[in-house]
Amino acid sequence: MLEYPDNPIRVQRPQLWIIDLSRDRKVRTFEIPESIVQQGVGMASLVVDVEIESCDKAFAYIPDLVQGAIYVYSFEKNRMWSFNHSSFSHNPERANFFVAGQRFQWDDGIFSITLGKRNTTWRPVYYHPMVSTSEFTTSTATLQNETLANEGSYESHFQSLGERGPNTQSTMHHHDPETDVIFYAEVNRNAIGCWNTQNNFTTENHDIIQLDHKGLIYPTDLNADVNGTIWVLANNLPTWIYARLDVNQFNFHVWRQTPRKAIAGTKCDLY
């Protein structure tokens, strides 16, 4: 789907492409069936759950911000199933944004999923809608249970962790396994936030590792490379949508830092 303003163009059905980067080859293409999603315009991100010694048992978790759903793909079964829950929806009380001089209201639901450290056979799953300042949790054991998804009796498997704090609406977030810290791209205050998962989930235990009203206007993406370095892309999207970009200045910025240096001196630094 090409999302031109007021003129979206459907090119093909949404697909998953599975690529073996070590051999530079496509392993498989999976077309997401209409029974899962009609158009696929709301799939903003994807997280892969895989262990080196068992690649054939890999899973992919895909949040859908429009449908308010999580889609789960099993490589072993070559099938996909979905979960729907009230915590996947946006919070209307957090719909007001003020970014780069632009005031607007959005309704984006579940946007980002990140996985914590493995606990014996499962991992904690952290997720949030973009239009929300709350964080929620479930487990990979829940998401990987196709029978549970089909039965629909899983309301209690998805729980609220609590509030991150005012204006902490976030696009992407990422859990760093070395420090056990989750990093957030906070679009409503041009910042990168953090929470150490060894601490209780309270507003007081969250902190800002970077705040920049020029170089971090709308941090749209946050991820880590194979060495653990955090990368953030800011793209000034609200200005492009509601005003006009100044072509005489830089409108796209990339920020990077190692997790330990990023959290040094913050509430997320327990070392």
C-alpha positions as a Markdown table, in Angstrom:
| # | Residue | x | y | z |
|---|---|---|---|---|
| 1 | Met | 0.0 | 0.0 | 0.0 |
| 2 | Leu | 1.4 | 3.4 | -1.1 |
| 3 | Glu | -0.1 | 5.9 | 1.4 |
| 4 | Tyr | -0.2 | 9.1 | -0.7 |
| 5 | Pro | -2.2 | 11.7 | 1.2 |
| 6 | Asp | -5.9 | 11.2 | 0.4 |
| 7 | Asn | -5.0 | 8.8 | -2.4 |
| 8 | Pro | -3.7 | 5.4 | -1.1 |
| 9 | Ile | -2.7 | 3.0 | -3.8 |
| 10 | Arg | -2.8 | -0.8 | -3.3 |
| 11 | Val | 0.1 | -2.4 | -5.0 |
| 12 | Gln | -0.3 | -6.0 | -3.8 |
| 13 | Arg | -1.4 | -8.1 | -0.8 |
| 14 | Pro | 0.8 | -7.6 | 2.3 |
| 15 | Gln | 3.6 | -10.1 | 2.6 |
| 16 | Leu | 6.4 | -11.3 | 4.9 |
| 17 | Trp | 9.7 | -11.7 | 3.2 |
| 18 | Ile | 12.1 | -14.0 | 5.1 |
| 19 | Ile | 15.8 | -13.5 | 4.1 |
| 20 | Asp | 18.9 | -15.3 | 5.0 |
| 21 | Leu | 21.4 | -12.4 | 5.3 |
| 22 | Ser | 24.4 | -14.7 | 5.8 |
| 23 | Arg | 23.8 | -16.3 | 2.4 |
| 24 | Asp | 22.1 | -13.2 | 0.8 |
| 25 | Arg | 19.1 | -15.2 | -0.4 |
| 26 | Lys | 15.3 | -15.2 | 0.1 |
| 27 | Val | 14.1 | -18.1 | 2.1 |
| 28 | Arg | 10.4 | -17.7 | 1.9 |
| 29 | Thr | 7.6 | -15.3 | 1.1 |
| 30 | Phe | 4.4 | -15.5 | 3.1 |
| 31 | Glu | 1.3 | -13.7 | 1.8 |
| 32 | Ile | -0.8 | -12.5 | 4.7 |
| 33 | Pro | -4.3 | -13.9 | 4.1 |
| 34 | Glu | -7.5 | -11.8 | 4.0 |
| 35 | Ser | -8.8 | -13.8 | 7.0 |
| 36 | Ile | -6.1 | -12.0 | 9.0 |
| 37 | Val | -6.2 | -8.5 | 7.5 |
| 38 | Gln | -7.9 | -6.9 | 4.5 |
| 39 | Gln | -5.4 | -4.3 | 3.4 |
| 40 | Gly | -2.5 | -4.2 | 5.8 |
| 41 | Val | -2.1 | -0.5 | 6.1 |
| 42 | Gly | -1.6 | -0.5 | 9.9 |
| 43 | Met | 1.4 | -2.8 | 10.2 |
| 44 | Ala | 4.0 | -0.3 | 11.4 |
| 45 | Ser | 6.7 | -2.7 | 12.7 |
| 46 | Leu | 7.8 | -6.3 | 13.2 |
| 47 | Val | 9.9 | -8.1 | 15.8 |
| 48 | Val | 11.5 | -11.5 | 15.3 |
| 49 | Asp | 11.7 | -14.1 | 18.1 |
| 50 | Val | 14.4 | -16.6 | 17.3 |
| 51 | Glu | 17.2 | -18.6 | 18.9 |
| 52 | Ile | 20.4 | -19.4 | 17.0 |
| 53 | Glu | 20.2 | -23.1 | 17.7 |
| 54 | Ser | 16.5 | -23.4 | 16.5 |
| 55 | Cys | 16.0 | -21.1 | 13.5 |
| 56 | Asp | 13.1 | -23.3 | 12.2 |
| 57 | Lys | 11.1 | -22.4 | 15.3 |
| 58 | Ala | 11.2 | -18.6 | 14.7 |
| 59 | Phe | 8.2 | -16.4 | 15.2 |
| 60 | Ala | 7.4 | -12.9 | 14.0 |
| 61 | Tyr | 5.1 | -10.6 | 16.0 |
| 62 | Ile | 3.4 | -7.8 | 14.0 |
| 63 | Pro | 1.3 | -5.0 | 15.6 |
| 64 | Asp | -1.5 | -3.4 | 13.6 |
| 65 | Leu | -2.2 | 0.1 | 14.7 |
| 66 | Val | -5.4 | 0.4 | 12.7 |
| 67 | Gln | -7.1 | -2.9 | 13.5 |
| 68 | Gly | -5.8 | -3.0 | 17.1 |
| 69 | Ala | -4.3 | -6.5 | 16.7 |
| 70 | Ile | -1.1 | -8.5 | 17.0 |
| 71 | Tyr | -0.4 | -10.9 | 14.2 |
| 72 | Val | 1.8 | -13.9 | 15.0 |
| 73 | Tyr | 3.6 | -15.8 | 12.2 |
| 74 | Ser | 5.2 | -19.2 | 12.8 |
| 75 | Phe | 8.0 | -20.2 | 10.5 |
| 76 | Glu | 7.7 | -23.8 | 11.4 |
| 77 | Lys | 4.0 | -24.0 | 10.7 |
| 78 | Asn | 4.1 | -21.4 | 7.9 |
| 79 | Arg | 0.8 | -20.0 | 9.4 |
| 80 | Met | -0.4 | -16.8 | 11.0 |
| 81 | Trp | -2.9 | -16.1 | 13.7 |
| 82 | Ser | -4.1 | -13.0 | 15.5 |
| 83 | Phe | -4.9 | -11.6 | 18.9 |
| 84 | Asn | -7.3 | -8.7 | 19.6 |
| 85 | His | -7.4 | -6.9 | 23.0 |
| 86 | Ser | -8.6 | -3.6 | 24.5 |
| 87 | Ser | -5.0 | -2.7 | 25.4 |
| 88 | Phe | -4.1 | -2.6 | 21.7 |
| 89 | Ser | -6.4 | 0.4 | 21.1 |
| 90 | His | -5.4 | 4.1 | 21.5 |
| 91 | Asn | -6.3 | 6.1 | 24.5 |
| 92 | Pro | -8.4 | 9.1 | 23.5 |
| 93 | Glu | -7.2 | 11.0 | 26.6 |
| 94 | Arg | -3.7 | 10.9 | 25.1 |
| 95 | Ala | -4.6 | 11.9 | 21.6 |
| 96 | Asn | -3.4 | 15.5 | 21.7 |
| 97 | Phe | 0.1 | 16.1 | 20.2 |
| 98 | Phe | 2.2 | 19.3 | 19.9 |
| 99 | Val | 5.2 | 18.8 | 17.8 |
| 100 | Ala | 7.3 | 21.4 | 15.9 |
| 101 | Gly | 4.6 | 24.0 | 16.4 |
| 102 | Gln | 1.9 | 21.7 | 15.0 |
| 103 | Arg | -1.1 | 20.7 | 17.1 |
| 104 | Phe | -3.0 | 17.6 | 16.0 |
| 105 | Gln | -4.9 | 14.6 | 17.3 |
| 106 | Trp | -4.1 | 11.0 | 16.2 |
| 107 | Asp | -5.7 | 7.6 | 17.0 |
| 108 | Asp | -2.9 | 5.1 | 16.3 |
| 109 | Gly | -3.2 | 1.9 | 18.3 |
| 110 | Ile | -0.6 | -0.7 | 19.1 |
| 111 | Phe | 2.6 | 0.4 | 17.4 |
| 112 | Ser | 5.6 | -1.3 | 18.9 |
| 113 | Ile | 6.6 | -4.7 | 20.5 |
| 114 | Thr | 9.8 | -5.5 | 22.2 |
| 115 | Leu | 11.0 | -8.7 | 23.9 |
| 116 | Gly | 12.7 | -9.0 | 27.3 |
| 117 | Lys | 15.2 | -11.6 | 28.5 |
| 118 | Arg | 14.2 | -15.3 | 28.1 |
| 119 | Asn | 12.9 | -16.8 | 31.3 |
| 120 | Thr | 13.4 | -20.6 | 30.9 |
| 121 | Thr | 11.2 | -21.3 | 27.9 |
| 122 | Trp | 9.4 | -17.9 | 27.3 |
| 123 | Arg | 10.1 | -14.2 | 27.2 |
| 124 | Pro | 8.2 | -11.2 | 28.5 |
| 125 | Val | 6.6 | -9.1 | 25.7 |
| 126 | Tyr | 6.3 | -5.3 | 26.2 |
| 127 | Tyr | 4.0 | -3.3 | 23.9 |
| 128 | His | 2.1 | -0.1 | 23.6 |
| 129 | Pro | -0.2 | 1.9 | 21.4 |
| 130 | Met | 1.4 | 5.1 | 20.0 |
| 131 | Val | -1.5 | 7.2 | 21.3 |
| 132 | Ser | -1.0 | 6.2 | 24.9 |
| 133 | Thr | 1.4 | 6.8 | 27.7 |
| 134 | Ser | 0.9 | 3.3 | 29.2 |
| 135 | Glu | 2.9 | 0.2 | 28.7 |
| 136 | Phe | 1.5 | -3.3 | 28.6 |
| 137 | Thr | 2.8 | -6.8 | 28.9 |
| 138 | Thr | 2.2 | -10.4 | 27.9 |
| 139 | Ser | 4.4 | -13.4 | 27.2 |
| 140 | Thr | 5.7 | -15.2 | 24.1 |
| 141 | Ala | 4.1 | -18.3 | 25.5 |
| 142 | Thr | 0.7 | -16.6 | 25.0 |
| 143 | Leu | 1.5 | -15.2 | 21.5 |
| 144 | Gln | 2.8 | -18.5 | 20.3 |
| 145 | Asn | -0.4 | -20.4 | 21.4 |
| 146 | Glu | -2.4 | -20.7 | 18.2 |
| 147 | Thr | -5.2 | -22.6 | 20.0 |
| 148 | Leu | -5.6 | -19.9 | 22.6 |
| 149 | Ala | -5.8 | -17.3 | 19.8 |
| 150 | Asn | -8.5 | -19.2 | 18.0 |
| 151 | Glu | -10.5 | -19.8 | 21.2 |
| 152 | Gly | -10.4 | -16.1 | 22.2 |
| 153 | Ser | -10.4 | -16.7 | 25.9 |
| 154 | Tyr | -7.2 | -14.8 | 26.6 |
| 155 | Glu | -8.3 | -11.4 | 28.2 |
| 156 | Ser | -6.3 | -12.0 | 31.4 |
| 157 | His | -3.1 | -12.8 | 29.5 |
| 158 | Phe | -2.6 | -9.2 | 28.5 |
| 159 | Gln | -1.9 | -6.8 | 31.4 |
| 160 | Ser | -1.1 | -3.2 | 32.1 |
| 161 | Leu | 2.3 | -2.3 | 33.6 |
| 162 | Gly | 1.4 | 1.3 | 34.3 |
| 163 | Glu | 2.0 | 4.9 | 33.1 |
| 164 | Arg | 5.3 | 6.2 | 31.7 |
| 165 | Gly | 4.5 | 9.8 | 32.5 |
| 166 | Pro | 3.1 | 13.0 | 30.8 |
| 167 | Asn | 3.8 | 13.4 | 27.0 |
| 168 | Thr | 5.6 | 10.1 | 26.7 |
| 169 | Gln | 3.6 | 8.9 | 23.7 |
| 170 | Ser | 6.0 | 6.6 | 21.9 |
| 171 | Thr | 6.4 | 5.1 | 18.4 |
| 172 | Met | 9.1 | 2.4 | 18.7 |
| 173 | His | 10.8 | 0.9 | 21.7 |
| 174 | His | 13.6 | -1.6 | 22.2 |
| 175 | His | 14.8 | -3.8 | 25.0 |
| 176 | Asp | 18.6 | -4.0 | 25.4 |
| 177 | Pro | 19.5 | -7.4 | 26.8 |
| 178 | Glu | 22.9 | -6.3 | 28.2 |
| 179 | Thr | 21.6 | -3.5 | 30.4 |
| 180 | Asp | 18.0 | -4.8 | 30.7 |
| 181 | Val | 16.8 | -1.3 | 29.8 |
| 182 | Ile | 14.0 | -0.4 | 27.4 |
| 183 | Phe | 14.5 | 2.6 | 25.3 |
| 184 | Tyr | 11.5 | 4.6 | 23.9 |
| 185 | Ala | 11.2 | 7.0 | 21.0 |
| 186 | Glu | 9.0 | 9.7 | 22.5 |
| 187 | Val | 7.4 | 11.7 | 19.7 |
| 188 | Asn | 5.5 | 14.2 | 21.8 |
| 189 | Arg | 8.6 | 15.7 | 23.5 |
| 190 | Asn | 11.3 | 15.1 | 20.9 |
| 191 | Ala | 13.1 | 12.7 | 23.3 |
| 192 | Ile | 14.5 | 9.3 | 23.9 |
| 193 | Gly | 13.2 | 7.8 | 27.2 |
| 194 | Cys | 14.3 | 4.8 | 29.2 |
| 195 | Trp | 13.2 | 2.4 | 31.9 |
| 196 | Asn | 15.3 | -0.3 | 33.6 |
| 197 | Thr | 13.2 | -3.4 | 33.8 |
| 198 | Gln | 14.9 | -4.3 | 37.1 |
| 199 | Asn | 13.0 | -1.3 | 38.6 |
| 200 | Asn | 9.3 | -1.1 | 39.4 |
| 201 | Phe | 7.3 | 0.3 | 36.5 |
| 202 | Thr | 6.5 | 3.8 | 37.8 |
| 203 | Thr | 6.6 | 7.3 | 36.3 |
| 204 | Glu | 9.4 | 8.1 | 38.8 |
| 205 | Asn | 11.6 | 5.3 | 37.5 |
| 206 | His | 11.5 | 6.6 | 33.9 |
| 207 | Asp | 14.0 | 9.0 | 32.6 |
| 208 | Ile | 15.2 | 10.9 | 29.5 |
| 209 | Ile | 18.5 | 10.0 | 27.9 |
| 210 | Gln | 18.3 | 12.5 | 25.0 |
| 211 | Leu | 16.2 | 15.6 | 24.4 |
| 212 | Asp | 16.6 | 17.7 | 21.3 |
| 213 | His | 14.0 | 20.1 | 19.9 |
| 214 | Lys | 15.9 | 20.5 | 16.7 |
| 215 | Gly | 17.6 | 17.1 | 16.0 |
| 216 | Leu | 15.0 | 14.8 | 17.4 |
| 217 | Ile | 11.8 | 16.3 | 16.0 |
| 218 | Tyr | 9.5 | 13.3 | 15.8 |
| 219 | Pro | 11.7 | 10.2 | 16.5 |
| 220 | Thr | 9.9 | 7.8 | 14.3 |
| 221 | Asp | 12.1 | 4.7 | 14.6 |
| 222 | Leu | 14.3 | 3.2 | 17.2 |
| 223 | Asn | 16.2 | 0.0 | 17.0 |
| 224 | Ala | 19.6 | -1.7 | 17.7 |
| 225 | Asp | 22.3 | -3.2 | 15.5 |
| 226 | Val | 24.0 | -6.6 | 16.0 |
| 227 | Asn | 26.5 | -4.9 | 18.4 |
| 228 | Gly | 23.7 | -3.5 | 20.6 |
| 229 | Thr | 24.2 | 0.2 | 19.5 |
| 230 | Ile | 20.9 | 2.1 | 19.6 |
| 231 | Trp | 19.9 | 3.9 | 16.4 |
| 232 | Val | 17.1 | 6.5 | 16.2 |
| 233 | Leu | 15.7 | 8.1 | 13.1 |
| 234 | Ala | 13.8 | 11.5 | 13.4 |
| 235 | Asn | 11.9 | 12.6 | 10.3 |
| 236 | Asn | 9.9 | 15.8 | 11.1 |
| 237 | Leu | 6.7 | 14.0 | 9.9 |
| 238 | Pro | 4.1 | 16.4 | 11.5 |
| 239 | Thr | 5.7 | 19.4 | 9.7 |
| 240 | Trp | 5.5 | 17.5 | 6.4 |
| 241 | Ile | 1.8 | 16.6 | 7.0 |
| 242 | Tyr | 0.4 | 19.8 | 8.5 |
| 243 | Ala | 2.8 | 22.5 | 7.2 |
| 244 | Arg | 5.8 | 22.6 | 4.8 |
| 245 | Leu | 9.3 | 21.3 | 5.2 |
| 246 | Asp | 12.1 | 23.9 | 5.0 |
| 247 | Val | 14.3 | 22.5 | 2.2 |
| 248 | Asn | 17.1 | 24.8 | 3.3 |
| 249 | Gln | 17.6 | 22.9 | 6.5 |
| 250 | Phe | 18.1 | 19.3 | 7.6 |
| 251 | Asn | 14.7 | 17.6 | 8.2 |
| 252 | Phe | 16.0 | 14.1 | 8.8 |
| 253 | His | 18.4 | 13.2 | 11.7 |
| 254 | Val | 20.0 | 10.0 | 12.9 |
| 255 | Trp | 21.1 | 9.6 | 16.5 |
| 256 | Arg | 23.1 | 6.7 | 17.9 |
| 257 | Gln | 24.7 | 5.6 | 21.1 |
| 258 | Thr | 25.8 | 2.5 | 23.1 |
| 259 | Pro | 23.2 | 1.6 | 25.8 |
| 260 | Arg | 25.6 | 2.0 | 28.7 |
| 261 | Lys | 26.8 | 5.4 | 27.6 |
| 262 | Ala | 23.2 | 6.4 | 26.9 |
| 263 | Ile | 21.9 | 5.6 | 30.4 |
| 264 | Ala | 25.0 | 6.9 | 32.3 |
| 265 | Gly | 23.9 | 9.2 | 35.1 |
| 266 | Thr | 20.1 | 8.5 | 34.6 |
| 267 | Lys | 17.6 | 6.6 | 36.7 |
| 268 | Cys | 18.1 | 3.7 | 34.3 |
| 269 | Asp | 21.7 | 3.3 | 35.3 |
| 270 | Leu | 22.0 | 0.6 | 38.0 |
| 271 | Tyr | 25.7 | -0.2 | 37.5 |
